């Protein structure tokens, strides 16, 4: 069983989601199925079929989260001996060499990746390009819009 790296915040987040699924969403959907069943003929009952579909999604996500928790390798970047290179969980400050704009990314696990927060999956193209690199290194990333070049300005372990 391959361990999956995750930050401590990421683990808290998926455990919270699991609790919500088990204690709130699961009971609600069971209630919705029972109510839809009470309406009679199940073949033509859209509410019943929608509720059963939602139940399958919930159960699938519960299994997925339980599996992730079982394989979780929690990495707390604040407790790692300080290094100079980019590692899982570090926040990297970059300069886009074409547009001269600054960007920053936190390197995280798959379930934590969120473009709106600049949390990027460590196995994504930019994540892979950053891991192991040092301050002042220039990295090249192939993106859908072409090749991008960045300089690593700073690496923080927060």
C-alpha positions in Angstrom: 0.0 0.0 0.0 1.6 3.2 -1.2 1.7 6.0 1.4 0.2 9.3 0.2 1.8 12.5 1.6 -0.6 15.0 3.1 -0.2 18.1 5.2 -1.6 18.1 8.8 -4.2 20.7 7.7 -5.1 18.5 4.8 -5.7 15.5 7.1 -7.9 17.7 9.4 -9.9 18.8 6.4 -10.6 15.3 5.0 -11.5 14.0 8.5 -14.0 16.9 8.9 -15.4 16.1 5.4 -15.7 12.4 6.5 -17.6 13.4 9.7 -20.0 15.5 7.7 -20.6 12.7 5.2 -21.3 10.2 7.9 -23.2 12.3 10.4 -25.1 14.8 8.2 -25.2 13.8 4.5 -25.7 10.1 4.9 -28.7 10.3 7.4 -30.3 13.0 5.1 -30.0 10.9 2.0 -31.4 7.8 3.8 -34.3 9.9 4.9 -34.8 11.2 1.3 -34.8 7.6 -0.1 -37.3 6.5 2.5 -39.5 9.5 1.6 -39.2 8.8 -2.1 -40.0 5.1 -1.5 -43.2 6.1 0.2 -44.4 7.8 -3.0 -45.0 4.4 -4.6 -43.9 3.1 -8.0 -40.0 3.3 -7.9 -39.6 2.8 -11.7 -41.0 6.2 -12.5 -39.8 7.9 -9.3 -37.1 10.5 -10.2 -36.6 11.6 -6.6 -35.9 8.0 -5.6 -33.3 7.5 -8.4 -31.7 10.9 -7.7 -31.4 10.1 -4.0 -30.0 6.6 -4.7 -27.4 8.2 -7.1 -26.5 10.7 -4.4 -26.2 7.9 -1.8 -23.7 6.1 -4.1 -21.6 9.2 -4.5 -21.5 9.7 -0.7 -20.6 6.1 0.0 -17.9 6.2 -2.7 -16.4 9.4 -1.2 -16.5 7.8 2.3 -14.5 4.8 1.0 -12.1 7.1 -0.8 -11.5 9.2 2.3 -11.0 6.1 4.6 -8.5 4.8 2.1 -6.6 8.1 2.0 -6.6 8.3 5.8 -5.2 4.7 6.0 -2.4 5.6 3.5 -1.8 9.1 4.8 1.8 10.0 5.5 1.3 13.3 7.4 4.1 15.7 6.7 4.3 18.7 9.0 6.7 21.1 7.2 7.1 23.2 10.3 8.7 20.2 12.1 11.1 19.3 9.4 14.7 20.2 9.7 15.1 23.4 7.7 16.6 22.8 4.3 17.2 25.2 1.5 15.2 23.3 -1.1 11.6 22.9 -2.1 10.0 20.0 -0.3 6.4 18.7 0.1 4.5 21.2 2.2 6.7 24.2 1.5 5.5 27.5 0.1 7.5 28.7 -2.9 7.7 32.3 -4.0 8.4 32.6 -7.7 9.1 35.4 -10.3 7.5 34.7 -13.7 10.4 35.7 -15.9 8.2 36.6 -18.9 5.6 38.8 -17.2 7.8 39.9 -14.2 5.0 39.0 -11.8 5.3 37.2 -8.5 3.5 34.0 -7.7 3.5 31.7 -4.8 2.4 28.1 -4.4 2.1 25.7 -1.5 3.1 22.1 -2.5 0.4 19.7 -1.3 -1.2 16.3 -1.7 -3.9 15.5 -4.3 -6.9 16.0 -2.1 -5.6 19.4 -0.9 -4.8 20.9 -4.3 -6.9 24.0 -4.8 -6.0 26.5 -7.6 -8.0 29.3 -5.9 -5.6 29.1 -2.8 -2.5 28.4 -4.9 -2.2 25.0 -3.4 -0.7 22.7 -6.1 -0.4 19.0 -6.3 3.2 17.9 -5.9 2.9 15.6 -8.9 1.5 18.4 -11.1 3.8 19.7 -13.8 4.8 22.8 -11.7 4.9 20.8 -8.5 7.3 18.3 -10.1 9.4 21.1 -11.5 9.8 22.7 -8.1 10.5 19.7 -5.8 14.1 19.6 -4.8 15.0 23.0 -6.3 16.7 25.8 -4.4 16.4 29.5 -4.0 17.6 31.4 -7.1 17.1 28.3 -9.3 15.4 28.9 -12.7 12.7 26.3 -13.5 10.9 25.7 -16.8 7.4 24.4 -16.8 5.4 23.2 -19.9 1.9 24.5 -19.5 -1.1 24.3 -21.9 -0.3 27.9 -23.0 3.4 27.1 -23.7 6.7 27.1 -21.8 6.9 29.2 -18.7 10.2 30.1 -16.9 10.3 31.0 -13.2 13.0 32.0 -10.7 12.6 30.8 -7.1 12.8 33.9 -5.0 12.1 32.3 -1.6 11.1 29.1 0.0 9.2 29.0 3.3 8.3 26.2 5.6 5.1 27.4 7.2 
